[in-house]
Amino acid sequence: MRAAVSTLMAASFAAALGAQTGGLTKDTGGLPKDIDPQSFSRLPLLSRDDMKDEDSKRIYDMLAGGPGKTVGATGPVAISLYSPKVAESIQMLNQYLRFHGVLKSRDFEVAILVVAREFDQQYEWSGHEMGARAAKVPQPVIDAIKFNKDASGFSDQDTLLITFTRQLLHQHKLDSGLYAKVVAVFGKQGALELATIIGDYAMAAIMLNATDQHLPPGREQLLPPK
């Protein structure tokens, strides 16, 4: 199940995504002047030939999915290649959490959506809303996160995931009672991994915001303004 969701997620990230609007110029096809027309971010697209040494080329191949393949033009992976060792470390952490961690795919996606909403990260949201649907997250749960609604009326687990993530991101700490509930449901390892997932995707959101990653043409923005 996790592998199937991951495949869909990869496809959705690689697919053309909807162009953003606001603060646009005519210099680069409607994008801000500092946005590259291939990567749709402030960092131009890197190819394997741009890698400076064999170890960096090895990392490129790993991220691309094997020798002879190409890293997608947009998103966190493409951005992270500007520091190959950082890219490798992020990939290793993400792959462990996604395929070997104790949380289920649907719980993983709920937490990511909360992070994307908190950082107003259109690119991150666009990929993971589809991932959440593929993981059978109920649409009312997705909409509650998307529109910043109260996390009540759902399963205890979904309410707990949303509340846990929001409290950490809003208050930068966690109530003892809420922590105890998370441990009771997910275990101590699960509580730690949930916090790590939040940190992982907050990092990705910050990277995407710092480089002003836009959505390439072909897909509408799914995340409404707050």
C-alpha positions as CSV (number, residue, x, y, z in Angstrom):
1,M,0.0,0.0,0.0
2,R,2.8,2.4,0.9
3,A,4.6,1.7,-2.3
4,A,1.5,2.3,-4.4
5,V,0.8,5.6,-2.6
6,S,4.5,6.6,-3.1
7,T,4.3,5.9,-6.8
8,L,1.2,8.0,-7.1
9,M,2.8,10.8,-5.1
10,A,5.9,10.7,-7.3
11,A,3.8,10.9,-10.4
12,S,1.8,13.8,-9.0
13,F,4.9,15.7,-8.1
14,A,6.4,15.0,-11.5
15,A,3.2,16.0,-13.3
16,A,2.8,19.5,-14.5
17,L,1.2,21.7,-11.8
18,G,-0.9,24.8,-12.0
19,A,0.8,28.2,-12.5
20,Q,0.7,30.6,-9.6
21,T,-0.4,34.2,-9.9
22,G,0.4,37.4,-8.1
23,G,3.4,39.7,-8.4
24,L,4.1,38.5,-11.9
25,T,6.0,40.1,-14.7
26,K,6.2,39.5,-18.4
27,D,9.9,38.9,-18.5
28,T,9.8,35.1,-18.1
29,G,6.4,34.1,-19.4
30,G,4.4,35.6,-16.6
31,L,6.8,34.5,-13.8
32,P,8.7,36.9,-11.5
33,K,12.1,37.9,-12.9
34,D,14.1,35.7,-10.6
35,I,12.2,32.5,-11.4
36,D,13.8,30.1,-13.8
37,P,11.4,29.0,-16.6
38,Q,12.4,25.4,-16.4
39,S,12.5,24.8,-12.6
40,F,9.8,27.4,-11.8
41,S,11.9,28.4,-8.8
42,R,14.8,30.7,-8.0
43,L,17.3,27.9,-8.6
44,P,17.9,26.9,-12.2
45,L,17.5,23.2,-13.1
46,L,20.6,21.1,-12.5
47,S,21.5,18.1,-14.8
48,R,23.7,15.2,-14.0
49,D,26.5,16.8,-15.9
50,D,26.3,19.8,-13.5
51,M,27.3,17.5,-10.6
52,K,30.9,18.3,-9.7
53,D,32.3,14.9,-8.7
54,E,31.5,11.2,-8.9
55,D,29.9,11.1,-5.4
56,S,27.5,13.9,-6.4
57,K,26.7,12.0,-9.6
58,R,25.9,8.9,-7.5
59,I,23.5,10.9,-5.4
60,Y,21.9,12.4,-8.5
61,D,21.3,8.8,-9.8
62,M,19.9,7.7,-6.5
63,L,17.4,10.6,-6.5
64,A,16.5,10.1,-10.1
65,G,15.7,6.4,-9.5
66,G,18.7,4.9,-11.2
67,P,21.4,5.5,-13.7
68,G,20.2,7.0,-17.0
69,K,17.1,8.6,-15.3
70,T,16.5,12.3,-14.8
71,V,15.5,14.1,-11.6
72,G,12.2,16.0,-12.0
73,A,12.6,19.7,-12.8
74,T,10.6,21.0,-9.8
75,G,10.2,20.4,-6.1
76,P,12.3,19.7,-3.0
77,V,14.5,17.0,-4.7
78,A,15.5,19.3,-7.5
79,I,16.2,22.1,-5.1
80,S,18.2,20.0,-2.7
81,L,20.6,18.9,-5.4
82,Y,22.4,22.2,-5.0
83,S,23.8,20.5,-1.9
84,P,24.1,16.8,-2.8
85,K,25.0,15.6,0.7
86,V,22.0,17.4,2.1
87,A,19.9,15.9,-0.7
88,E,21.1,12.4,0.2
89,S,20.4,12.9,3.9
90,I,16.9,14.2,3.3
91,Q,16.1,11.4,1.0
92,M,17.3,8.8,3.4
93,L,15.3,10.2,6.3
94,N,12.2,10.6,4.1
95,Q,12.4,7.1,2.7
96,Y,12.8,5.6,6.2
97,L,9.8,7.5,7.5
98,R,7.6,6.7,4.5
99,F,8.5,3.0,4.0
100,H,9.9,1.7,7.3
101,G,8.4,4.0,10.0
102,V,5.6,2.9,12.3
103,L,2.9,5.3,11.1
104,K,0.5,4.3,8.4
105,S,0.5,6.1,5.0
106,R,-2.8,7.8,5.7
107,D,-1.6,9.2,9.1
108,F,1.6,10.3,7.4
109,E,-0.4,12.3,4.8
110,V,-2.7,13.9,7.4
111,A,0.3,15.4,9.2
112,I,1.9,16.6,6.0
113,L,-1.2,18.4,5.0
114,V,-1.3,20.3,8.3
115,V,2.3,21.3,7.7
116,A,1.6,22.4,4.1
117,R,-1.4,24.5,5.3
118,E,0.6,26.1,8.1
119,F,3.4,27.2,5.7
120,D,0.9,28.1,3.0
121,Q,3.0,25.8,0.7
122,Q,1.0,25.4,-2.5
123,Y,3.5,23.0,-4.1
124,E,3.6,20.7,-1.1
125,W,-0.1,20.8,-0.7
126,S,-0.8,20.0,-4.3
127,G,1.1,16.8,-4.2
128,H,-0.1,15.6,-0.9
129,E,-3.8,16.3,-1.2
130,M,-3.7,13.7,-4.0
131,G,-1.6,11.5,-1.8
132,A,-4.0,11.8,1.1
133,R,-6.9,10.8,-1.1
134,A,-5.0,7.8,-2.4
135,A,-4.3,6.8,1.2
136,K,-8.1,7.0,1.9
137,V,-8.1,10.1,4.1
138,P,-11.7,11.2,4.2
139,Q,-12.4,14.4,2.2
140,P,-14.0,16.2,5.3
141,V,-10.6,15.7,7.1
142,I,-8.7,17.1,4.1
143,D,-11.1,20.1,3.9
144,A,-10.9,20.8,7.6
145,I,-7.1,21.2,7.2
146,K,-7.4,23.1,4.0
147,F,-9.9,25.6,5.3
148,N,-8.4,25.8,8.9
149,K,-11.6,24.4,10.5
150,D,-11.8,22.8,13.9
151,A,-10.5,19.3,14.1
152,S,-13.7,17.8,15.7
153,G,-16.2,15.4,14.4
154,F,-13.6,13.0,12.9
155,S,-12.1,9.8,14.2
156,D,-10.2,10.2,17.4
157,Q,-7.0,9.4,15.5
158,D,-7.5,12.1,12.8
159,T,-8.4,14.7,15.5
160,L,-5.3,13.7,17.4
161,L,-3.0,14.0,14.4
162,I,-4.3,17.4,13.4
163,T,-4.2,18.7,17.0
164,F,-0.7,17.4,17.7
165,T,0.7,18.9,14.5
166,R,-1.1,22.3,14.9
167,Q,0.0,22.6,18.5
168,L,3.6,22.0,17.8
169,L,3.6,24.4,14.8
170,H,1.6,27.1,16.6
171,Q,2.8,26.9,20.2
172,H,6.2,25.3,19.6
173,K,5.6,22.9,22.5
174,L,3.2,20.1,23.4
175,D,0.8,19.7,26.3
176,S,1.6,16.7,28.5
177,G,-1.9,15.4,28.1
178,L,-1.8,15.6,24.3
179,Y,1.6,13.9,24.3
180,A,0.3,11.1,26.5
181,K,-2.6,10.5,24.1
182,V,-0.3,10.3,21.1
183,V,1.9,7.8,22.9
184,A,-1.2,5.8,23.8
185,V,-2.2,5.6,20.1
186,F,1.1,5.4,18.3
187,G,3.6,4.4,20.9
188,K,6.7,6.3,22.0
189,Q,8.5,5.5,18.7
190,G,5.4,6.6,16.8
191,A,5.2,9.9,18.7
192,L,8.9,10.6,17.9
193,E,8.4,9.7,14.2
194,L,5.3,11.8,14.0
195,A,7.3,14.8,15.3
196,T,10.1,13.9,12.8
197,I,7.6,13.8,9.9
198,I,6.4,17.3,10.9
199,G,10.0,18.5,10.9
200,D,10.8,16.9,7.6
201,Y,8.0,18.4,5.7
202,A,8.3,21.8,7.5
203,M,11.9,21.8,6.2
204,A,10.7,21.0,2.7
205,A,8.1,23.8,2.9
206,I,10.7,26.3,4.1
207,M,13.0,25.2,1.2
208,L,10.2,25.6,-1.3
209,N,9.2,29.0,0.1
210,A,12.8,30.3,0.2
211,T,13.3,29.4,-3.5
212,D,9.8,30.6,-4.4
213,Q,8.8,27.3,-6.0
214,H,5.9,28.0,-8.4
215,L,3.4,25.4,-9.8
216,P,4.2,24.7,-13.4
217,P,1.4,25.0,-16.0
218,G,-1.3,22.3,-16.2
219,R,-2.8,22.1,-12.7
220,E,-4.8,24.5,-10.6
221,Q,-3.8,25.7,-7.2
222,L,-5.6,23.6,-4.6
223,L,-4.7,25.6,-1.5
224,P,-6.9,28.6,-0.9
225,P,-5.6,31.8,0.8
226,K,-6.1,31.9,4.6
